[in-house]
Amino acid sequence: MQVLADGVTIAIGHNVWSFGLDVIMYIVIAAIVGVIAEMIVGWRVPFGIIGAIIAGVIGVWLMTKVINITGIGDFYLFGVPILRGLIGAIILIGLWHLVTAGFGSRRRRYRAA
């Protein structure tokens, strides 16, 4: 009999963090949404894939908890709204570019190889 884990538990000293499968899938889907949003916008966020994950997570949160648009049919994968997350990540990456574009260093445009 094979038993699969339902999550990950990390213990450091007296601190214990437990991440279930839902949180892990949320992060994986946020990473995919963040990378797709970078490709659509054409600009990369700092910190590579970590920045894309952060943009995806904040984008999903932005479009589900802060800005609630009704009437949009959405696709859900493991409870994560894909279309709203993509829209939120695109907005976040676009705002990031607008804020940082004028401060000296130019970011590279994203070019798929």
Secondary structure as UniProt FT lines:
FT   STRAND          7..12
FT   TURN            13..14
FT   STRAND          15..20
FT   HELIX           21..41
FT   TURN            46..47
FT   HELIX           48..61
FT   HELIX           62..66
FT   STRAND          76..77
FT   TURN            78..79
FT   STRAND          80..81
FT   HELIX           82..100
FT   TURN            101..102
//
